[in-house]
Amino acid sequence: MMKNFVSNSSESVRMFKSDLLEKLSKVHFTVPLYVYVPVISYLLYLAVAKSTLTILGVVGMFIAGLMFWTLAEYVLHRYVFHFVPKADWALRLHFIFHGVHHDYPSDAKRLVMPPSASIPMALILYFLFNAALPATYIYPFFAGFLLGYLVYDMTHYAIHHFNFKGGLWKAIKQHHMLHHYQDPQKGYGVSSPFWDKIFQSDFVKKVKVK
């Protein structure tokens, strides 16, 4: 998805003729917190009150869900969001889901996924995970998975709108900015470059010589 056009404007480009669809495509970055923090809290309650797991098992499945999100984040970004189709209608869909972000990376209203897209996707994944996991394991696992998603969403917004002076956050921001402004075929991890290192899609970063 190598493109020459990149706007640094924080304004939102219009994508739909329909006012309703246009409104549904935008969201304030705090909205996912209001939607998913209560869901995560309820799942953790069910994990403790209803699960057949021990407390240690609940913690383990929660961590497993969190770690699985990091892999899902990488796979979705690399193989779904950066898959460029040939059909015109599919290219239009590609632009709506991810292309617009690369053209307008500073658009403050399209840096986190709107509930109109994230809720249906979350429901589909919930039922898939529930079918694959033993009974009641879904509660802590999906709570961890959703927490990973929230960390990703908040990290993505912060990367594009906050200035970090140093440390881990500055490194994460640099990693993502290289994805946008140097090579969009590398650096697919947003909240962490871990899987880029594993799958050899990381950038060759300069090492400071003392």
C-alpha positions in Angstrom: 0.0 0.0 0.0 2.8 2.4 -1.0 1.1 5.8 -1.7 2.5 9.3 -2.3 -0.5 11.2 -0.8 -0.3 11.8 2.9 -2.3 14.6 4.6 -1.2 15.9 7.9 -4.5 17.6 8.5 -6.4 16.6 11.7 -9.7 17.1 9.8 -11.9 14.1 8.7 -12.3 13.6 5.0 -15.8 12.7 4.0 -16.2 9.0 2.9 -20.0 8.5 2.5 -22.8 10.4 0.9 -25.1 9.3 3.6 -24.9 11.5 6.7 -25.7 8.5 9.0 -22.9 6.3 7.5 -20.5 9.2 7.8 -21.4 9.7 11.4 -21.0 6.0 12.2 -17.5 6.0 10.7 -16.2 8.6 13.2 -15.7 8.2 16.9 -14.1 10.0 19.8 -11.1 8.1 21.1 -12.6 7.6 24.6 -15.8 5.8 23.3 -14.2 2.3 23.2 -13.4 2.7 26.9 -17.1 3.4 27.7 -18.2 0.4 25.6 -15.7 -2.3 26.6 -14.5 -1.5 30.2 -18.0 -2.6 31.5 -17.9 -5.7 29.3 -14.4 -6.6 30.5 -15.5 -6.1 34.1 -18.6 -8.3 33.7 -16.6 -11.0 32.0 -14.1 -11.0 34.9 -17.0 -11.3 37.3 -18.3 -14.3 35.4 -14.8 -15.7 35.3 -14.6 -15.7 39.1 -18.2 -16.5 39.9 -19.2 -18.9 37.2 -16.0 -20.4 35.7 -14.9 -23.9 36.4 -11.3 -22.6 36.6 -9.3 -21.9 39.7 -8.2 -18.3 40.4 -4.8 -19.2 39.0 -6.5 -20.7 35.9 -8.5 -17.5 35.5 -5.4 -15.4 35.6 -3.7 -17.7 33.1 -6.5 -17.6 30.6 -6.8 -13.8 31.0 -3.1 -13.5 30.2 -3.5 -16.0 27.3 -6.3 -13.8 25.8 -4.2 -10.7 26.2 -1.3 -12.3 24.4 -3.5 -13.7 21.7 -4.7 -10.2 21.0 -1.2 -9.1 20.2 -0.9 -11.8 17.6 -4.4 -11.0 16.2 -3.5 -7.4 16.0 -0.4 -8.2 13.9 -2.2 -10.7 11.6 -5.2 -8.4 11.0 -3.0 -5.4 10.2 -0.6 -7.3 7.9 -2.8 -9.7 6.1 -6.3 -8.1 6.2 -5.8 -4.3 6.4 -2.9 -4.3 4.0 -4.3 -6.7 1.5 -4.9 -4.6 -1.6 -7.6 -6.2 -3.8 -8.1 -5.5 -7.5 -11.9 -5.1 -7.9 -13.1 -1.5 -7.6 -15.7 -2.3 -4.9 -13.1 -4.2 -2.9 -10.7 -1.3 -3.2 -13.4 1.0 -1.9 -13.9 -1.3 1.1 -10.1 -1.4 1.6 -10.0 2.4 1.7 -12.8 2.6 4.2 -11.2 0.1 6.6 -7.6 1.2 6.4 -6.5 3.1 3.4 -8.1 6.3 4.7 -5.9 6.0 7.8 -2.7 5.9 5.7 -3.9 8.9 3.6 -5.1 10.9 6.6 -3.0 9.6 9.6 -3.8 12.6 11.8 -7.5 12.3 11.5 -8.5 12.4 15.2 -12.0 10.9 14.6 -10.7 7.8 12.7 -7.9 6.5 14.9 -9.9 4.1 17.0 -12.4 1.6 15.6 -16.0 2.9 15.8 -18.4 0.7 17.7 -20.4 0.2 14.5 -17.5 -2.0 13.3 -15.9 -3.2 16.5 -19.1 -4.6 18.2 -20.1 -6.9 15.3 -16.5 -8.1 15.0 -16.2 -8.7 18.8 -19.5 -10.7 18.8 -18.2 -12.9 16.0 -14.9 -13.5 17.7 -16.7 -14.2 21.0 -18.7 -17.1 19.5 -15.7 -18.5 17.6 -13.6 -18.5 20.8 -16.5 -19.9 22.8 -16.9 -22.8 20.4 -13.1 -23.6 20.5 -12.5 -23.3 24.2 -13.8 -25.6 27.0 -16.9 -24.4 28.9 -16.6 -21.1 30.8 -13.0 -20.6 29.7 -14.3 -17.8 27.4 -14.9 -15.4 30.3 -11.3 -14.7 31.4 -9.9 -15.3 27.9 -12.1 -12.9 26.1 -11.7 -10.3 28.9 -7.9 -10.4 28.3 -8.5 -10.3 24.5 -10.7 -7.2 24.9 -8.2 -5.5 27.2 -5.5 -6.1 24.6 -7.8 -4.4 22.0 -8.4 -1.4 24.3 -4.6 -1.0 24.9 -4.1 -1.1 21.1 -6.8 1.5 20.4 -5.5 3.9 23.1 -1.9 3.3 22.1 -2.7 4.0 18.5 -4.4 7.3 19.3 -1.6 8.4 21.6 1.1 7.5 19.0 -0.5 9.9 16.5 -1.4 12.8 18.9 1.0 12.8 21.9 4.7 13.7 21.9 6.9 11.3 23.9 10.2 12.5 25.2 11.9 9.1 25.5 11.7 5.5 26.7 9.4 2.8 25.6 6.6 5.0 24.4 8.9 7.0 22.1 10.2 3.7 20.7 6.7 2.5 20.0 5.8 5.8 18.3 8.9 5.7 16.2 8.1 2.2 15.1 4.6 3.2 13.9 5.7 6.4 12.3 8.2 4.4 10.2 5.3 2.3 9.1 3.4 5.4 7.9 6.2 7.5 6.5 9.0 5.1 5.5 7.6 1.7 4.5 4.0 0.5 5.1 5.1 -3.1 4.2 6.9 -3.3 7.5 6.1 -2.5 11.2 2.6 -4.0 11.4 2.7 -4.2 15.2 1.1 -1.1 16.7 1.0 -1.6 20.5 4.2 -3.7 20.3 6.9 -4.5 17.7 7.2 -8.1 19.2 5.6 -10.0 16.3 7.5 -7.9 13.7 10.7 -9.2 15.2 9.3 -12.8 15.2 8.1 -12.6 11.6 11.0 -10.5 10.3 8.9 -7.5 9.3 10.7 -5.1 11.6 12.7 -2.0 10.5 16.4 -2.0 10.7 16.8 0.7 13.3 20.0 2.6 13.6 22.2 1.8 16.6 23.8 4.8 18.3 27.6 4.6 18.5 29.0 5.7 21.8 
